[in-house]
Amino acid sequence: MRNVKENTLALQGKKLSLSTYKSSILQAQATLTTAEEFVKANPPTEEKLTPSYQKFLAGISLAKDSMGVVLKGISSFSPSKLYAAREMGKQAQQQVIDGYSHF
């Protein structure tokens, strides 16, 4: 997510091409898919960690979904979709941090 944020700022500052930005979003989406699969395959064994696990997994899923919204925003040049994705990304980041902090 940090790379996505840095690339978004670089795109806004016209230091990154749209095609390079799109490639970075696709790469982030693939990374998040892999992370999601790994987390799903390795649930916690302690019952008390289940709520944190669910929150962590939800954050990863939301982050992955936000990458899809970004890609749709790029393809349609829809600023509202890009802003919506930004808000989803912020929420996903907080969910991942909150969920992970309990592990």
C-alpha positions in Angstrom: 0.0 0.0 0.0 2.9 2.3 0.6 4.1 1.9 -3.0 0.6 2.7 -4.2 0.5 5.8 -2.1 3.9 6.9 -3.3 3.0 6.2 -7.0 -0.3 8.1 -6.6 1.6 11.1 -5.3 4.1 10.7 -8.2 1.3 10.5 -10.7 -0.3 13.7 -9.2 3.1 15.4 -9.4 3.4 14.3 -13.1 6.5 12.3 -12.2 4.9 9.0 -13.3 3.1 8.0 -16.5 -0.4 6.7 -16.3 0.6 3.4 -17.8 3.3 2.9 -15.2 0.8 3.8 -12.5 -1.7 1.3 -13.9 1.0 -1.4 -13.9 1.9 -0.7 -10.3 -1.8 -1.0 -9.3 -2.1 -4.3 -11.1 1.0 -5.5 -9.2 -0.4 -4.3 -5.9 -3.7 -6.1 -6.7 -1.8 -9.4 -7.4 0.2 -9.0 -4.2 -2.9 -8.4 -2.2 -4.5 -11.5 -3.7 -1.6 -13.6 -2.7 -1.6 -12.1 0.8 -5.4 -12.8 1.1 -4.9 -16.4 0.0 -2.1 -16.9 2.5 -4.1 -15.4 5.4 -7.1 -17.5 4.5 -5.0 -20.6 4.5 -3.5 -19.8 7.9 -6.2 -18.9 10.3 -5.3 -18.5 14.0 -5.4 -21.5 16.2 -6.4 -19.4 19.3 -10.1 -18.5 19.5 -9.3 -15.1 21.0 -7.4 -14.1 17.8 -10.4 -14.8 15.5 -11.9 -11.2 15.7 -8.5 -9.7 14.9 -8.0 -12.2 12.1 -11.3 -11.4 10.6 -10.5 -7.6 10.7 -7.1 -8.2 9.2 -8.6 -10.3 6.4 -11.3 -7.8 5.8 -8.7 -5.0 5.5 -6.7 -7.0 2.9 -9.9 -7.7 0.9 -10.9 -4.1 1.0 -7.5 -3.0 -0.1 -7.7 -5.4 -3.0 -11.1 -4.2 -3.9 -9.9 -0.6 -3.8 -7.3 -1.5 -6.4 -10.1 -2.6 -8.7 -11.9 0.7 -8.2 -8.7 2.5 -9.0 -8.3 0.5 -12.3 -11.9 1.3 -13.2 -11.3 5.0 -12.4 -8.2 5.0 -14.6 -10.0 3.3 -17.5 -13.0 5.7 -17.4 -11.0 8.7 -16.2 -13.5 9.1 -13.4 -12.1 11.3 -10.6 -15.0 10.3 -8.3 -14.0 6.6 -8.6 -10.4 7.5 -7.9 -11.4 9.5 -4.8 -13.6 6.6 -3.7 -10.7 4.2 -4.0 -8.5 6.5 -2.0 -11.0 6.5 0.9 -11.3 2.7 0.6 -7.6 2.4 0.7 -7.4 4.6 3.9 -10.0 2.4 5.5 -8.3 -0.8 4.4 -5.0 0.4 5.8 -6.5 1.1 9.2 -8.3 -2.3 9.3 -5.1 -4.1 8.4 -3.1 -2.2 11.0 -5.8 -2.7 13.7 -6.2 -6.4 12.9 -2.5 -7.1 12.7 -1.7 -5.2 16.0 -3.5 -7.9 18.0 -1.3 -10.7 16.6 
